[in-house]
Amino acid sequence: MLLRKTALVLALATAALLTSATTATAAPAAVAPTTPFAAAAANPVIVVGGLSGVAFAYEPIAARLRADGYRTFIYQLPGLGLGDIPTSARAFATYVEQVRANTGAATVDVVAHSEGGLVSRYYLKRLGGTATVGRYVSLGTPQYGTYVANIVAFLGLGSCAGIVACQQMTIGSAFLADLNAGDDTPGAVRYTTVRTLQDELVRPTGNAAVNDGATNVLIQAYCPLRVVGHLGLVLDGTAYTIVRGALVDGPVRPNCLAL
């Protein structure tokens, strides 16, 4: 089953690259708060997509954030995230400055899915991003790599079938060794990671957590019957209640019945 899903992810990444005609990296437009949950003064939130993740796939979580009053933006990784992660992080740094200029905000918050969490974390740790980010929330990010990436080579498809980001997300890669050297959570940023036992693309699922003071949340530790897959992390109501709490520095209190 895992091998079939790996092949499917690679196929989807290729198809998305061929069919996507737009990106979400253009100068952003502000979205005014619509409810009192988040004050107008709250940091803008940038939702960062993952590998092969086109911008519209993140509209569900973006819509939830907007409904809660956040000025929300979606960042689609350059080339759908197939290329070098540090290069994507440098492009993301430019996007953060666009959001700050557009909104007048000194800092932003980041909600990042999958590879987007690595791109964002590289920005924080290696590109000075801790000065411009208040909160970092990752959803199903292979912070310490994933066996799924290693399996591609096992299948005889070469080094991640030539996908650079896949190579970098392989357990033991030079990229991850550099990213995870020293403090996992630099600066005054509040770090939260969210993971699920049913994540079919981040294996082992414990590799989606980070050290050094982060709040690492396993959904099933609070909601044992909740079934959430890798893509489901940006769709699931319970996962969103964790995100919402993290953005207001609240305690971890997932709503296990949230839709």
Residue pairs with C-beta under 8 A, 6 or more apart in sequence:
1 200
2 148
2 151
2 200
2 203
3 151
3 155
5 148
5 200
5 201
6 148
6 151
6 152
6 155
7 155
9 51
9 52
9 148
9 201
10 152
10 157
10 161
10 163
10 166
12 52
13 51
13 52
13 80
13 82
13 163
16 52
16 53
16 54
16 80
17 52
17 79
17 80
17 82
20 54
20 80
22 55
23 55
23 76
23 78
24 49
24 55
24 73
24 74
24 75
24 76
25 75
25 76
25 78
25 91
25 95
27 98
27 102
28 73
28 95
28 98
28 99
28 102
29 102
30 44
30 71
30 102
30 103
31 66
31 70
31 71
31 72
31 73
32 40
32 71
33 39
33 40
33 42
33 69
33 70
33 71
34 66
34 67
34 69
35 67
35 68
35 69
36 69
37 68
37 69
37 244
38 68
38 69
38 70
38 247
38 248
39 69
40 69
42 69
42 70
42 71
42 247
43 105
43 107
43 108
43 109
43 134
43 135
44 70
44 71
44 72
44 73
44 99
44 100
44 103
44 105
44 108
44 109
45 65
45 70
45 71
45 72
45 73
45 108
45 109
45 110
45 111
45 247
46 72
46 73
46 74
46 75
46 95
46 96
46 99
46 108
46 109
46 110
46 111
47 58
47 61
47 62
47 65
47 72
47 73
47 74
47 75
47 111
47 112
47 113
47 234
48 75
48 77
48 92
48 110
48 111
48 112
48 113
48 116
48 117
48 119
48 120
49 55
49 57
49 58
49 74
49 75
49 76
49 77
49 81
49 113
49 114
49 116
50 77
50 81
50 112
50 113
50 114
50 115
50 116
50 117
50 140
51 77
51 80
51 81
51 82
51 114
51 115
51 165
51 166
52 80
52 81
52 82
53 76
53 77
53 80
53 81
53 113
53 114
53 116
54 76
54 80
55 74
55 75
55 76
57 231
57 234
58 74
58 113
58 234
59 74
60 234
60 235
61 111
61 234
61 235
61 240
61 243
62 72
62 73
62 74
64 240
64 244
65 72
65 111
66 72
68 244
70 247
71 103
71 105
73 99
75 92
75 95
75 116
77 88
77 92
77 115
77 116
77 119
78 87
78 88
78 91
79 88
81 88
81 115
81 116
81 119
81 165
82 163
82 164
82 165
82 166
83 164
83 165
84 164
84 165
84 168
85 115
85 118
85 119
85 122
85 164
85 165
85 168
85 175
86 122
86 126
86 175
88 119
88 165
89 119
89 120
89 122
89 123
89 126
89 127
90 127
92 119
92 120
92 123
93 123
93 127
93 128
93 129
96 108
96 123
96 129
96 132
96 133
97 132
99 105
99 108
100 106
100 107
100 108
100 132
106 132
107 132
107 133
107 134
108 132
108 133
108 134
109 133
109 134
109 135
109 136
109 137
109 247
110 120
110 133
110 135
110 136
110 137
111 137
111 139
111 243
111 247
112 119
112 120
112 121
112 136
112 137
112 138
112 139
112 141
113 138
113 139
113 140
113 141
113 233
113 234
114 139
114 140
114 141
114 142
114 201
114 202
114 230
115 141
115 142
115 165
115 169
116 138
116 141
117 138
117 139
117 140
117 141
117 143
117 193
118 141
118 142
118 143
118 168
118 169
118 179
120 129
120 133
120 136
120 138
121 136
121 138
121 141
121 143
121 179
121 210
122 179
123 129
123 133
124 130
124 133
124 136
124 186
124 187
124 189
125 179
125 183
125 186
126 179
130 186
130 187
130 188
130 189
131 187
133 187
133 189
134 189
134 190
135 189
135 190
135 191
135 192
135 246
135 247
135 249
136 189
136 190
136 191
136 192
137 192
137 193
137 194
137 243
137 246
137 247
138 192
138 193
138 194
138 208
139 194
139 233
139 234
139 239
139 243
140 194
140 195
140 196
140 199
140 201
140 202
140 208
140 230
140 233
141 193
141 202
141 208
142 149
142 169
142 201
142 202
142 207
142 208
143 180
143 184
143 193
143 207
143 208
143 209
143 210
144 171
144 176
144 180
144 207
145 169
145 170
145 171
145 172
145 173
145 176
145 207
146 169
146 170
146 171
146 201
146 202
146 203
146 207
147 171
147 203
147 204
148 200
148 201
148 202
148 203
149 160
149 166
149 167
149 169
149 170
149 171
150 170
150 171
152 158
152 159
152 160
152 161
152 166
153 159
153 160
153 170
159 167
160 166
160 167
160 170
167 173
167 175
168 174
168 175
168 176
169 175
169 176
170 176
171 207
183 212
184 191
184 210
184 211
184 212
184 214
185 191
185 210
185 211
185 212
185 213
185 214
190 215
190 246
190 249
191 210
191 213
191 214
191 215
192 214
192 215
192 216
192 217
192 242
192 243
192 246
193 208
193 209
193 210
193 214
193 215
193 216
193 217
194 208
194 217
194 219
194 233
194 239
194 242
194 243
195 202
195 205
195 206
195 208
195 209
195 216
195 217
195 218
195 219
196 205
196 218
196 219
196 220
196 226
196 228
196 229
196 230
196 232
196 233
196 239
197 205
197 218
197 219
197 220
198 227
198 228
198 229
198 232
199 205
199 208
199 228
199 229
199 230
199 233
200 229
200 230
201 230
202 208
202 230
205 218
209 216
210 216
215 246
215 252
217 242
217 252
217 254
219 226
219 228
219 236
219 238
219 239
219 242
219 254
220 226
222 252
222 253
222 254
222 256
223 238
223 254
223 256
225 256
226 236
226 238
226 256
228 236
228 238
228 239
232 239
233 239
236 258
237 255
237 258
237 259
238 254
238 255
238 256
238 257
238 258
239 254
240 258
241 253
241 254
241 255
241 258
242 252
242 254
244 250
245 251
245 252
245 253
245 254
